[in-house]
Amino acid sequence: MDGRLKQIAGHFAIEGQVTGIRPLGNGLINDTFLVETDGPDNYVLQRINQSIFQDVDLLQHNIDCVTRHIRAKLEAAGETDIDRKVLHFLPEKETGKSFWTDGKEWWRVSVFIRDALTYEAVTPEYAGYAGVAFGRFEAMLADLPDQLGEPIPDFHNMELRARQLHEAVAADAAGRMADPEVRALVDQIFAREEEMCKAERLYREGILPKRVCHCDTKVNNMLFDREGNILCVIDLDTVMPSFVFSDFGDFLRTAANTAAEDEPDLDKIDFNMDIFRSFAKGYLSTAGAFLTPVERENLPFAATLFPYMQTVRFLADYINGDTYYKIRYPDHNMVRSRAQWKLFQAACAKLDEMALSL
């Protein structure tokens, strides 16, 4: 057992003696460990990645507000086994805050939810479960009284992403704008820019509200019990005010893609309508009661927005000289850009079909 990790865990109100600490999961952002004890619970110890989450006070404020509100909703509804249906972060012994820092690293501890499973497969069945879970998550937080901040500012702001592409094109830091294919793709993106930035315009006009959204809606961010019932949504680091398009469109960008996001063979890329219909049905079954007509009618737009946004982000990074995303070969970001643009085109071709299925 790592003595330093045991010492860090000791700053939190853990019940029982720590008997072991070992790595847990394969997350890409935070370092995660399972803390085993001789008490009634085991725990999850995480080192928060402060290069991404630079305001840990704000990050944990959001998470504390959200988990407290969901717990109160579950209690009011007479739910049983509540400790398995919402995350619970422990207070640090001296400050009472849900994190501890030595000034260089930031750590937190939550109760490990026992007998819980995650799934990686994105089938129509599990897309439906995801829709139910993330719609319910938003619905429970629709009346959250606390003010939340943005742990990653402008995370899904399409206007910002468009500006970043314009800046990359103007700077041409890696000299890649001389490539006719790059210029052609840039021109196609700019031709659609105004329509794809409509969410921000509708918000400024007071037509489109912001909600408390998860903003990282992957199928493996849900826990199930061993009977296949949804327990809760996890990985709350990106919970923040956003448009419902974030949760709806971001899930479909990966789940409804018939190929990998960096598939070089564009003929393999299509938008899977079975996944869309299943996810949308599940989502509307739990979120439908609070959605406004504008939000609901623009859900198909959300399915096109996120491959468009990701094309912009990959292409800007390619033009900048590959400074943000990790690449495995020299034109990896250009391959990603082509693939996401093909997905965007495939989704656009099915907008009418999407609208009819809502």
MOVENSUL-V242472 format. One record per residue. RES is the residue in one small letter. SS is DSSP state (A for helix, B for strand, O for the rest). OMEGA is omega in whole degrees, -180 to 180 (NA if undefined). BURIAL is + if it has 9 or more other C-alpha atoms within 8 Angstrom, else -. Layout:
res:RES ss:SS omega:OMEGA burial:BURIAL
res:RES ss:SS omega:OMEGA burial:BURIAL
This chain:
res:m ss:O omega:179 burial:-
res:d ss:O omega:-177 burial:-
res:g ss:A omega:180 burial:-
res:r ss:A omega:178 burial:-
res:l ss:A omega:178 burial:-
res:k ss:A omega:178 burial:+
res:q ss:A omega:179 burial:-
res:i ss:A omega:179 burial:+
res:a ss:A omega:-179 burial:+
res:g ss:O omega:176 burial:-
res:h ss:O omega:-177 burial:+
res:f ss:B omega:-174 burial:+
res:a ss:O omega:179 burial:+
res:i ss:O omega:176 burial:+
res:e ss:O omega:178 burial:-
res:g ss:O omega:180 burial:-
res:q ss:O omega:177 burial:-
res:v ss:B omega:-179 burial:+
res:t ss:B omega:180 burial:-
res:g ss:B omega:176 burial:-
res:i ss:B omega:-179 burial:+
res:r ss:B omega:180 burial:-
res:p ss:B omega:-178 burial:-
res:l ss:O omega:174 burial:-
res:g ss:O omega:-178 burial:-
res:n ss:O omega:-179 burial:-
res:g ss:O omega:-176 burial:-
res:l ss:O omega:-172 burial:-
res:i ss:O omega:-177 burial:-
res:n ss:O omega:173 burial:+
res:d ss:B omega:-170 burial:+
res:t ss:B omega:-178 burial:+
res:f ss:B omega:173 burial:+
res:l ss:B omega:177 burial:+
res:v ss:B omega:180 burial:+
res:e ss:B omega:-178 burial:+
res:t ss:B omega:173 burial:+
res:d ss:O omega:179 burial:+
res:g ss:O omega:-176 burial:-
res:p ss:O omega:-176 burial:-
res:d ss:O omega:163 burial:+
res:n ss:O omega:-172 burial:+
res:y ss:B omega:176 burial:+
res:v ss:B omega:178 burial:+
res:l ss:B omega:-179 burial:+
res:q ss:B omega:168 burial:+
res:r ss:B omega:-176 burial:+
res:i ss:B omega:-180 burial:+
res:n ss:O omega:-174 burial:+
res:q ss:O omega:173 burial:+
res:s ss:O omega:177 burial:-
res:i ss:O omega:-179 burial:-
res:f ss:O omega:-171 burial:+
res:q ss:O omega:178 burial:-
res:d ss:O omega:-175 burial:-
res:v ss:A omega:175 burial:+
res:d ss:A omega:179 burial:-
res:l ss:A omega:179 burial:+
res:l ss:A omega:-177 burial:+
res:q ss:A omega:173 burial:+
res:h ss:A omega:179 burial:+
res:n ss:A omega:-177 burial:+
res:i ss:A omega:179 burial:+
res:d ss:A omega:180 burial:+
res:c ss:A omega:-177 burial:+
res:v ss:A omega:-178 burial:+
res:t ss:A omega:177 burial:+
res:r ss:A omega:-178 burial:-
res:h ss:A omega:179 burial:+
res:i ss:A omega:179 burial:+
res:r ss:A omega:179 burial:+
res:a ss:A omega:178 burial:-
res:k ss:A omega:180 burial:+
res:l ss:A omega:178 burial:+
res:e ss:A omega:-180 burial:+
res:a ss:A omega:-179 burial:-
res:a ss:O omega:179 burial:-
res:g ss:O omega:179 burial:-
res:e ss:O omega:175 burial:-
res:t ss:O omega:177 burial:-
res:d ss:O omega:-174 burial:-
res:i ss:A omega:-178 burial:+
res:d ss:A omega:176 burial:-
res:r ss:A omega:-175 burial:+
res:k ss:O omega:174 burial:-
res:v ss:O omega:179 burial:+
res:l ss:O omega:178 burial:+
res:h ss:O omega:180 burial:-
res:f ss:B omega:-176 burial:+
res:l ss:O omega:174 burial:+
res:p ss:O omega:171 burial:+
res:e ss:B omega:-168 burial:+
res:k ss:O omega:-175 burial:-
res:e ss:O omega:-174 burial:-
res:t ss:O omega:-175 burial:-
res:g ss:O omega:178 burial:-
res:k ss:O omega:-177 burial:-
res:s ss:O omega:173 burial:+
res:f ss:O omega:176 burial:+
res:w ss:B omega:177 burial:+
res:t ss:B omega:171 burial:-
res:d ss:O omega:-178 burial:-
res:g ss:O omega:179 burial:-
res:k ss:O omega:179 burial:-
res:e ss:O omega:-179 burial:+
res:w ss:B omega:-174 burial:+
res:w ss:B omega:174 burial:+
res:r ss:B omega:-179 burial:+
res:v ss:B omega:174 burial:+
res:s ss:B omega:178 burial:+
res:v ss:B omega:178 burial:+
res:f ss:O omega:-179 burial:+
res:i ss:O omega:-173 burial:-
res:r ss:O omega:174 burial:-
res:d ss:O omega:-180 burial:-
res:a ss:O omega:-177 burial:+
res:l ss:B omega:168 burial:-
res:t ss:O omega:179 burial:+
res:y ss:O omega:179 burial:-
res:e ss:O omega:-174 burial:-
res:a ss:O omega:177 burial:-
res:v ss:O omega:175 burial:+
res:t ss:O omega:174 burial:-
res:p ss:A omega:-180 burial:+
res:e ss:A omega:-177 burial:-
res:y ss:A omega:171 burial:+
res:a ss:A omega:177 burial:+
res:g ss:A omega:177 burial:+
res:y ss:A omega:180 burial:+
res:a ss:A omega:178 burial:+
res:g ss:A omega:178 burial:+
res:v ss:A omega:-174 burial:+
res:a ss:A omega:-176 burial:+
res:f ss:A omega:173 burial:+
res:g ss:A omega:178 burial:+
res:r ss:A omega:178 burial:+
res:f ss:A omega:178 burial:+
res:e ss:A omega:-178 burial:+
res:a ss:A omega:-180 burial:+
res:m ss:A omega:-177 burial:+
res:l ss:O omega:-177 burial:+
res:a ss:O omega:180 burial:+
res:d ss:O omega:179 burial:-
res:l ss:O omega:-177 burial:-
res:p ss:O omega:-176 burial:-
res:d ss:O omega:177 burial:-
res:q ss:O omega:178 burial:-
res:l ss:O omega:175 burial:+
res:g ss:O omega:-179 burial:+
res:e ss:O omega:180 burial:+
res:p ss:O omega:171 burial:+
res:i ss:O omega:-174 burial:-
res:p ss:O omega:176 burial:-
res:d ss:O omega:-174 burial:-
res:f ss:O omega:-179 burial:-
res:h ss:O omega:-180 burial:-
res:n ss:O omega:-175 burial:-
res:m ss:A omega:178 burial:+
res:e ss:A omega:178 burial:-
res:l ss:A omega:-179 burial:-
res:r ss:A omega:178 burial:+
res:a ss:A omega:178 burial:+
res:r ss:A omega:-180 burial:-
res:q ss:A omega:177 burial:+
res:l ss:A omega:177 burial:+
res:h ss:A omega:-180 burial:-
res:e ss:A omega:179 burial:-
res:a ss:A omega:180 burial:+
res:v ss:A omega:-179 burial:+
res:a ss:A omega:-178 burial:-
res:a ss:A omega:-179 burial:-
res:d ss:O omega:-170 burial:+
res:a ss:O omega:-177 burial:+
res:a ss:O omega:178 burial:-
res:g ss:O omega:-174 burial:-
res:r ss:A omega:179 burial:+
res:m ss:A omega:177 burial:+
res:a ss:A omega:179 burial:-
res:d ss:O omega:-178 burial:-
res:p ss:A omega:179 burial:-
res:e ss:A omega:179 burial:-
res:v ss:A omega:180 burial:+
res:r ss:A omega:-179 burial:+
res:a ss:A omega:180 burial:-
res:l ss:A omega:177 burial:-
res:v ss:A omega:-179 burial:-
res:d ss:A omega:179 burial:-
res:q ss:A omega:179 burial:-
res:i ss:A omega:-179 burial:+
res:f ss:A omega:179 burial:-
res:a ss:A omega:-180 burial:-
res:r ss:A omega:-171 burial:-
res:e ss:A omega:-175 burial:+
res:e ss:A omega:-178 burial:-
res:e ss:A omega:-177 burial:-
res:m ss:A omega:176 burial:+
res:c ss:O omega:-173 burial:+
res:k ss:A omega:-180 burial:-
res:a ss:A omega:180 burial:+
res:e ss:A omega:178 burial:+
res:r ss:A omega:179 burial:-
res:l ss:A omega:178 burial:+
res:y ss:A omega:179 burial:+
res:r ss:A omega:179 burial:-
res:e ss:O omega:179 burial:-
res:g ss:O omega:-176 burial:-
res:i ss:O omega:-177 burial:-
res:l ss:O omega:-180 burial:+
res:p ss:O omega:167 burial:-
res:k ss:O omega:179 burial:+
res:r ss:B omega:168 burial:+
res:v ss:B omega:-175 burial:+
res:c ss:B omega:180 burial:+
res:h ss:O omega:175 burial:+
res:c ss:O omega:172 burial:+
res:d ss:O omega:-169 burial:+
res:t ss:O omega:173 burial:+
res:k ss:O omega:-178 burial:-
res:v ss:A omega:-180 burial:+
res:n ss:A omega:172 burial:-
res:n ss:A omega:172 burial:+
res:m ss:B omega:173 burial:+
res:l ss:B omega:176 burial:+
res:f ss:B omega:170 burial:+
res:d ss:O omega:-174 burial:+
res:r ss:O omega:175 burial:-
res:e ss:O omega:178 burial:-
res:g ss:O omega:178 burial:-
res:n ss:O omega:178 burial:-
res:i ss:B omega:175 burial:+
res:l ss:B omega:-177 burial:+
res:c ss:B omega:173 burial:+
res:v ss:B omega:-179 burial:+
res:i ss:O omega:179 burial:-
res:d ss:O omega:-171 burial:-
res:l ss:O omega:-175 burial:-
res:d ss:O omega:-176 burial:-
res:t ss:O omega:177 burial:+
res:v ss:O omega:-177 burial:+
res:m ss:B omega:174 burial:+
res:p ss:B omega:179 burial:+
res:s ss:B omega:173 burial:+
res:f ss:O omega:178 burial:+
res:v ss:A omega:177 burial:+
res:f ss:A omega:-179 burial:+
res:s ss:A omega:-178 burial:+
res:d ss:A omega:-178 burial:+
res:f ss:A omega:-174 burial:+
res:g ss:A omega:-177 burial:+
res:d ss:A omega:176 burial:+
res:f ss:A omega:-175 burial:+
res:l ss:A omega:180 burial:+
res:r ss:A omega:179 burial:+
res:t ss:A omega:-173 burial:+
res:a ss:A omega:-177 burial:+
res:a ss:O omega:177 burial:+
res:n ss:B omega:-179 burial:+
res:t ss:O omega:179 burial:+
res:a ss:O omega:177 burial:-
res:a ss:O omega:-177 burial:-
res:e ss:O omega:177 burial:+
res:d ss:O omega:179 burial:+
res:e ss:O omega:-180 burial:+
res:p ss:O omega:180 burial:-
res:d ss:O omega:-174 burial:-
res:l ss:A omega:178 burial:+
res:d ss:A omega:180 burial:-
res:k ss:A omega:-172 burial:-
res:i ss:O omega:175 burial:+
res:d ss:O omega:179 burial:+
res:f ss:B omega:-173 burial:+
res:n ss:O omega:-177 burial:+
res:m ss:A omega:176 burial:-
res:d ss:A omega:176 burial:-
res:i ss:A omega:180 burial:+
res:f ss:A omega:-176 burial:+
res:r ss:A omega:-179 burial:+
res:s ss:A omega:180 burial:+
res:f ss:A omega:-178 burial:+
res:a ss:A omega:179 burial:+
res:k ss:A omega:179 burial:+
res:g ss:A omega:-179 burial:+
res:y ss:A omega:-178 burial:+
res:l ss:A omega:179 burial:+
res:s ss:A omega:-179 burial:+
res:t ss:A omega:-179 burial:+
res:a ss:A omega:-173 burial:+
res:g ss:O omega:-175 burial:+
res:a ss:O omega:-177 burial:-
res:f ss:O omega:-179 burial:-
res:l ss:O omega:173 burial:-
res:t ss:O omega:176 burial:-
res:p ss:A omega:180 burial:-
res:v ss:A omega:178 burial:-
res:e ss:A omega:-176 burial:+
res:r ss:A omega:-175 burial:+
res:e ss:A omega:180 burial:-
res:n ss:O omega:177 burial:-
res:l ss:A omega:174 burial:+
res:p ss:A omega:175 burial:+
res:f ss:A omega:-180 burial:-
res:a ss:A omega:-180 burial:+
res:a ss:A omega:176 burial:+
res:t ss:A omega:-175 burial:+
res:l ss:A omega:-171 burial:+
res:f ss:A omega:170 burial:+
res:p ss:A omega:175 burial:+
res:y ss:A omega:-179 burial:+
res:m ss:A omega:-178 burial:+
res:q ss:A omega:172 burial:+
res:t ss:A omega:-180 burial:+
res:v ss:A omega:-177 burial:+
res:r ss:A omega:178 burial:+
res:f ss:A omega:-177 burial:+
res:l ss:A omega:177 burial:+
res:a ss:A omega:180 burial:+
res:d ss:A omega:177 burial:+
res:y ss:A omega:-179 burial:+
res:i ss:A omega:179 burial:+
res:n ss:A omega:-180 burial:+
res:g ss:O omega:175 burial:-
res:d ss:O omega:-176 burial:+
res:t ss:O omega:-174 burial:-
res:y ss:O omega:-178 burial:-
res:y ss:O omega:174 burial:-
res:k ss:O omega:180 burial:-
res:i ss:O omega:180 burial:-
res:r ss:O omega:178 burial:-
res:y ss:O omega:-167 burial:-
res:p ss:O omega:-177 burial:-
res:d ss:O omega:-177 burial:-
res:h ss:A omega:-179 burial:+
res:n ss:A omega:176 burial:+
res:m ss:A omega:175 burial:+
res:v ss:A omega:177 burial:+
res:r ss:A omega:-179 burial:+
res:s ss:A omega:178 burial:+
res:r ss:A omega:-176 burial:+
res:a ss:A omega:180 burial:+
res:q ss:A omega:177 burial:+
res:w ss:A omega:177 burial:+
res:k ss:A omega:178 burial:+
res:l ss:A omega:177 burial:+
res:f ss:A omega:180 burial:+
res:q ss:A omega:179 burial:-
res:a ss:A omega:178 burial:+
res:a ss:A omega:179 burial:+
res:c ss:A omega:-179 burial:-
res:a ss:O omega:-177 burial:-
res:k ss:O omega:-179 burial:-
res:l ss:A omega:-180 burial:+
res:d ss:A omega:179 burial:-
res:e ss:A omega:176 burial:-
res:m ss:A omega:-178 burial:+
res:a ss:A omega:-179 burial:+
res:l ss:A omega:-176 burial:-
res:s ss:A omega:-180 burial:-
res:l ss:O omega:NA burial:-
